[in-house]
């Protein structure tokens, strides 16, 4: 199969146009807070729009583009990269970040909704740059590709390949017959929840600016804050509001849709949702008891901090309300393991996803039965239905590859002179798109001190994790590039 590079470049040009339009949305913040900030953001937007328009115009065709699987993988992977290169411009032009490596790292961390940061003092960053920083996470949260499928009729039926590349492996329930209609409904839910959180945070005492930024980054499960102390800056009421919306962001948007139309039975019957909610409840109770025994802040604070951090880590949001590495080694280990979970499939959360863990565990126990009854055909069942063996194989392969990438990545990071605990924490949090890790990249630290080579490597790990491994790794295989 010959790759149609014209189609790939054409869609990349369109993505740059959208990126430039989102930059323009940050200019009102420049006008309101500091007129001197208008030029850097305006130049960045103009350059991005101009370059995007040039690529799109030079590659457009009168024929309706047919995006096949190979083109889909290229568009998704290089779409994230080209968005990050252009998205780094506001940081560089404003002087908020001096080195391009740091600007690219911060931007890709935003688009992949990782939330790992190299900015050491947010109080000196211009307001429009802070808004752009949050905007990158909101764009990446649902996926710029889903956005493209939803509003670009030029993609037509070929857009299905983009949706498959964006969500490989497990097939979600469709909300509408056409993928474009499905994406539109998901986008409306995403926007609606963002607006709802924005108003609730404002009612709880946040400023308009901070409420907007945190609504954007919460629903994206990104975790960028406008404060150096992250969510520890806020009142208990605000922390509970953010916790609720982190939980919603980590829930399958398909289930959220069914809940909104009154089909709560389908939500409660969903096995992944029951495990997701049950695990949060179980861990919160256990960790709260441990934290209350070592912290003198009272049980309510212990419960609130435990709930907040558990939801934040499971959903891969990465907001921080307390330094959990100072609680107990047991809690630190539990939270490190949570970096490998992720929220529900079909949500904005990163990581492995709960449903994959469910299928893996069920398949492992069934393997014991198969040892006793070798001739028996015993399928894995999910939500009362037999799971197709190909999906089970995909899940096992995905988790094995996830472990391999984590192990090799950790070894490579130690080659930069970084201790093993920090290396494992940095790779785990980057691969799971979480943000804070353990060691010297823990909840009260950031990634600014890392060598440039380590930052570039972790940026690629973020991208691999966000696109669920195979979408990126397949590009490094020789058979992907063969003509037939």
C-alpha positions in Angstrom: 0.0 0.0 0.0 1.5 3.3 -1.1 1.3 6.1 1.4 -0.4 9.2 0.2 1.8 11.9 1.7 -0.2 14.7 0.1 -3.2 13.7 2.2 -1.0 13.5 5.3 0.5 16.9 4.8 -3.0 18.4 3.9 -4.4 17.3 7.3 -1.3 18.4 9.1 -1.8 21.8 7.6 -5.4 21.9 8.8 -4.2 21.0 12.3 -1.8 23.9 12.3 -4.7 26.2 11.3 -6.7 25.0 14.2 -3.6 25.4 16.5 -3.3 29.0 15.3 -6.9 29.7 15.9 -6.7 28.5 19.5 -3.7 30.8 20.0 -5.8 33.7 18.9 -8.3 32.9 21.7 -5.5 33.7 24.2 -5.0 37.3 22.9 -7.9 38.7 24.9 -6.0 37.7 28.0 -3.0 39.7 26.6 -5.2 42.7 26.0 -6.8 42.6 29.4 -3.7 41.9 31.6 -0.7 43.4 29.7 -0.7 44.9 26.2 3.0 44.1 25.9 2.1 40.4 25.7 0.0 40.8 22.6 2.9 40.9 20.1 4.5 37.5 21.1 1.2 35.7 21.1 0.0 37.5 18.0 3.2 36.6 16.1 3.0 33.0 17.2 -0.6 32.7 16.0 0.1 34.5 12.7 3.2 32.3 12.0 1.3 29.1 12.8 -1.7 30.2 10.7 0.5 31.2 7.8 2.5 28.0 7.7 -0.6 25.9 8.1 -2.4 27.7 5.3 0.6 27.3 3.0 0.9 23.5 3.6 -2.9 23.1 3.2 -3.1 25.2 0.0 -0.1 23.4 -1.6 -1.5 20.0 -0.9 -5.2 20.4 -1.4 -7.0 18.4 -4.1 -10.4 18.6 -5.8 -10.8 14.9 -5.0 -12.2 13.8 -1.7 -9.3 12.5 0.4 -9.3 8.8 1.4 -7.4 8.4 4.7 -6.3 4.8 5.0 -4.7 3.1 8.0 -1.1 4.1 7.3 -2.0 7.7 6.6 -4.0 7.6 9.9 -1.1 6.5 12.0 1.2 9.1 10.4 -1.3 11.9 10.8 -1.9 11.1 14.5 1.8 10.8 15.4 3.1 13.7 13.3 0.0 15.8 14.1 1.0 15.8 17.8 4.6 16.6 17.0 3.9 19.5 14.6 1.3 20.9 17.0 3.9 20.8 19.7 6.6 22.5 17.6 4.2 25.3 16.7 2.7 25.4 20.2 6.2 26.1 21.6 6.4 29.4 19.8 4.4 31.5 22.5 6.8 30.3 25.2 9.9 31.3 23.1 8.5 34.6 21.7 7.4 35.8 25.2 10.6 34.8 26.9 8.7 32.7 29.4 10.9 29.7 28.5 14.4 30.4 27.2 15.5 27.1 25.7 13.6 25.5 22.9 14.1 22.0 24.5 12.2 23.3 27.6 9.5 25.0 25.4 8.9 21.8 23.4 8.8 19.6 26.5 6.3 21.9 28.2 4.1 22.0 25.0 4.2 18.3 24.3 3.5 17.7 28.0 0.4 19.8 27.5 -0.9 18.2 24.3 -0.3 14.7 25.7 -2.1 15.8 28.9 0.9 14.7 31.0 1.4 17.8 33.1 5.1 17.3 33.7 6.5 20.9 33.8 9.9 22.6 33.5 8.6 26.0 34.7 9.9 26.6 38.2 7.9 29.8 39.0 4.5 30.3 37.5 4.0 33.7 39.2 6.3 35.4 36.6 4.6 33.8 33.6 2.3 36.2 31.6 -1.4 35.4 31.9 -1.8 34.7 28.2 1.0 32.2 28.3 -0.6 30.5 31.3 -3.9 30.3 29.4 -2.2 28.9 26.3 -0.5 26.4 28.6 -3.9 25.2 29.9 -5.3 25.4 26.4 -2.7 22.9 25.1 -4.0 20.3 27.6 -7.6 21.0 26.8 -6.9 20.5 23.1 -5.0 17.3 23.7 -7.5 16.0 26.2 -10.1 14.8 23.8 -7.5 14.5 21.1 -7.0 17.0 18.3 -7.8 14.1 15.9 -11.2 13.6 17.4 -11.7 17.4 17.0 -10.8 17.1 13.4 -13.1 14.2 12.8 -15.9 16.0 14.4 -15.8 19.3 12.5 -13.9 18.5 9.3 -16.4 17.1 6.8 -13.5 17.1 4.3 -12.3 13.9 5.9 -15.6 12.1 5.2 -15.7 8.4 5.9 -11.9 8.3 5.8 -11.9 9.9 9.3 -12.7 6.4 10.7 -9.0 5.5 10.4 -8.1 8.5 12.5 -10.5 7.4 15.2 -9.1 3.9 15.2 -5.5 5.2 15.4 -6.5 7.5 18.3 -8.2 4.7 20.2 -6.5 1.4 19.2 -7.4 -1.9 20.7 -10.7 -1.8 22.5 -13.8 -0.8 20.6 -16.2 1.4 22.5 -20.0 1.5 22.1 -21.0 3.9 19.3 -23.3 6.8 20.2 -24.2 7.4 16.6 -24.1 5.5 13.3 -21.5 7.8 11.8 -18.1 8.3 13.5 -18.3 12.1 12.9 -21.6 12.3 14.8 -20.2 10.3 17.6 -17.2 12.6 17.9 -19.4 15.6 17.9 -21.4 14.3 20.8 -18.3 13.4 22.7 -17.0 16.9 22.1 -20.2 18.5 23.3 -20.0 16.4 26.5 -16.4 17.5 26.9 -17.3 21.2 26.4 -20.3 20.9 28.7 -18.5 19.4 31.6 -15.7 22.0 31.2 -18.2 24.9 31.3 -20.0 23.3 34.3 -16.8 23.0 36.3 -15.8 26.6 35.3 -18.9 28.0 36.9 -18.8 25.8 40.0 -15.2 26.8 40.6 -16.1 30.5 40.2 -19.0 30.1 42.6 -16.6 28.5 45.1 -14.4 31.6 45.2 -11.9 31.2 42.3 -11.2 34.1 40.1 -12.5 34.0 36.5 -9.0 33.4 35.2 -8.0 30.6 37.6 -11.4 28.9 37.3 -11.1 28.8 33.5 -7.6 27.4 33.5 -8.4 24.7 36.1 -11.6 23.7 34.3 -9.6 23.3 31.1 -6.9 21.2 32.6 -9.1 19.1 34.9 -11.4 17.9 32.1 -8.3 17.1 30.0 -6.9 15.1 32.9 -3.8 17.3 32.4 -3.0 18.8 35.8 -1.4 22.1 34.8 -2.1 24.7 37.4 -1.6 28.5 37.6 -0.1 28.1 41.1 3.3 26.7 42.1 1.6 24.7 44.9 -1.0 23.2 42.5 -4.3 22.3 44.2 -2.8 22.7 47.7 -3.5 26.4 47.1 -7.3 25.9 47.2 -10.0 25.6 49.8 -11.5 22.2 50.7 -14.7 23.0 48.7 -12.7 23.7 45.6 -10.6 20.6 46.1 -13.8 18.5 46.3 -15.2 20.1 43.1 -12.0 19.4 41.2 -12.0 15.8 42.6 -15.5 15.2 41.2 -14.6 16.5 37.8 -11.4 14.5 37.7 -13.5 11.5 38.4 -15.9 12.4 35.6 -13.0 13.0 33.2 -11.6 9.6 34.0 -15.0 8.0 33.2 -15.8 6.8 29.7 -17.6 9.6 27.9 -19.9 7.0 26.4 -21.1 6.2 29.9 -21.4 9.9 30.7 -23.6 10.2 27.6 -25.9 7.4 28.8 -26.1 9.0 32.2 -27.1 12.3 30.7 -29.9 10.7 28.7 -31.1 8.9 31.9 -29.8 5.4 31.2 -28.2 4.9 34.6 -28.7 1.1 34.5 -26.2 0.9 31.6 -23.7 2.9 33.7 -24.1 0.8 36.8 -23.9 -2.5 34.9 -20.7 -1.5 33.2 -18.0 -3.7 34.7 -15.1 -1.3 34.1 -17.0 1.6 35.8 -17.7 -0.6 38.9 -14.0 -1.6 39.2 -13.0 2.1 38.6 -15.3 3.5 41.3 -14.8 0.5 43.7 -11.0 0.8 43.5 -11.2 4.5 44.3 -13.4 3.9 47.3 -11.3 1.0 48.6 -8.0 2.8 48.3 -9.4 6.1 49.7 -10.6 4.3 52.9 -7.3 2.4 53.4 -5.0 5.3 52.6 -7.1 7.8 54.7 -6.6 5.5 57.8 -2.8 5.4 57.2 -2.5 9.1 56.6 -4.7 10.0 59.6 -2.3 8.0 61.8 0.8 9.9 60.7 -0.7 13.4 60.0 -2.1 15.7 62.7 -4.4 17.6 60.3 -7.5 15.6 61.3 -9.4 12.8 59.6 -11.3 15.1 57.2 -8.1 16.5 55.8 -6.6 13.0 55.6 -9.6 11.8 53.8 -9.7 14.8 51.4 -6.1 14.6 50.5 -6.2 10.8 50.1 -9.3 11.0 47.9 -7.9 13.9 45.9 -4.5 12.2 45.2 -6.0 8.8 44.4 -8.4 10.2 41.9 -5.7 12.5 40.5 -3.3 9.6 39.9 -5.8 7.0 38.7 -7.2 9.4 36.2 -3.7 10.5 35.2 -4.6 14.2 36.0 -1.6 14.9 38.2 -2.9 17.7 40.4 -1.3 17.8 43.8 -2.9 18.7 47.1 -0.2 17.3 49.4 3.3 15.8 49.3 2.2 12.2 49.3 5.8 11.0 49.3 6.1 12.2 52.9 3.2 10.2 54.2 4.6 6.6 54.5 6.8 4.4 52.2 3.7 2.1 51.8 1.5 4.9 50.5 4.3 6.0 48.2 4.6 2.5 46.7 0.8 2.3 46.3 0.7 5.6 44.5 3.7 4.5 42.3 1.6 1.5 41.2 -1.3 3.8 40.4 0.8 5.4 37.8 0.3 2.2 35.7 -3.5 2.1 35.9 -5.1 5.0 34.0 -8.8 5.7 34.0 -11.6 4.2 31.8 -11.3 3.5 28.1 -13.0 6.2 26.2 -12.1 8.9 28.7 -9.4 11.6 28.5 -7.2 9.7 30.9 -3.9 8.3 29.9 -2.3 5.1 31.2 -3.0 1.4 30.6 -6.8 1.8 31.3 -8.8 -0.2 33.9 -10.5 -2.4 31.3 -7.2 -3.8 30.1 -6.3 -4.7 33.7 -9.6 -6.5 34.1 -9.2 -8.5 31.0 -5.6 -9.4 31.9 -6.5 -10.6 35.4 -9.5 -12.6 34.1 -7.5 -14.2 31.4 -4.7 -15.1 33.9 -7.2 -16.9 36.2 -8.9 -18.6 33.3 -5.5 -19.9 32.3 -5.4 -21.9 35.5 -8.7 -23.5 34.5 -7.4 -24.2 31.1 -4.5 -26.1 32.6 -7.0 -28.5 34.3 -9.2 -28.7 31.2 -6.9 -28.3 28.1 -9.6 -29.1 25.6 -12.1 -26.6 27.0 -12.8 -23.3 25.3 -13.2 -20.8 28.1 -13.5 -17.2 26.9 -12.9 -14.1 29.0 -16.2 -12.4 29.7 -16.7 -8.7 30.2 -20.1 -7.2 31.0 -21.6 -10.6 30.5 -20.3 -11.1 27.0 -17.5 -13.1 25.7 -14.5 -11.1 24.7 -13.1 -11.7 21.2 -9.8 -13.6 21.5 -8.1 -11.1 19.3 -8.9 -8.4 21.8 -7.5 -10.5 24.7 -4.3 -11.1 22.7 -4.1 -7.3 22.0 -4.5 -6.5 25.7 -1.8 -9.0 26.7 0.6 -7.7 24.0 -0.2 -4.1 25.0 0.6 -4.6 28.7 3.8 -6.6 27.9 4.9 -3.8 25.5 4.1 -1.2 28.2 6.3 -3.0 30.7 9.1 -3.4 28.1 9.0 0.3 27.2 8.9 1.3 30.9 11.9 -1.0 31.7 14.0 0.1 28.8 13.1 3.7 29.3 14.1 3.6 33.0 17.5 2.1 32.1 18.1 4.8 29.4 17.2 7.6 31.8 19.8 6.3 34.3 22.4 6.7 31.6 22.0 10.5 32.1 23.3 10.1 35.7 19.8 10.0 37.3 19.2 7.7 40.3 17.0 4.6 39.7 14.0 5.7 41.8 13.8 9.0 40.0 14.3 7.4 36.6 11.5 4.9 37.2 9.2 7.6 38.5 10.0 9.9 35.5 9.4 7.2 32.9 6.3 5.8 34.7 4.6 9.2 35.0 5.6 10.2 31.4 4.4 6.9 29.9 1.1 7.1 31.9 0.7 10.8 31.1 0.3 11.6 34.8 2.7 14.4 35.7 4.2 14.0 39.2 6.2 10.8 39.9 8.5 9.8 42.8 12.0 10.6 43.7 13.3 13.9 42.4 10.3 14.3 40.1 7.8 13.9 42.9 4.7 16.0 43.7 6.8 19.0 45.0 9.4 18.9 42.3 9.5 19.3 38.5 11.5 18.3 35.5 13.5 21.6 35.0 16.8 20.1 36.4 16.9 17.2 34.0 19.6 17.2 31.2 18.3 18.2 27.8 18.8 14.7 26.4 16.6 13.2 29.2 13.9 15.8 28.4 13.8 14.9 24.7 13.6 11.2 25.6 10.8 11.7 28.1 8.9 13.8 25.6 8.9 10.9 23.2 7.8 8.6 26.0 4.9 10.9 26.7 3.9 10.7 23.0 4.2 6.9 22.9 2.1 6.7 26.1 -0.6 9.1 24.9 -1.0 7.3 21.6 -1.1 4.0 23.3 2.3 2.6 22.2 1.5 0.8 18.9 0.5 3.9 17.0 4.0 5.4 17.4 6.1 2.2 17.6 4.7 0.8 14.4 6.4 3.7 12.6 9.7 2.2 13.6 9.0 -1.1 11.9 10.3 -1.8 8.3 7.0 -3.4 7.2 5.1 -0.2 7.8 7.1 1.6 5.1 6.9 -1.2 2.5 4.8 -0.4 -0.6 2.9 -3.7 -0.5 
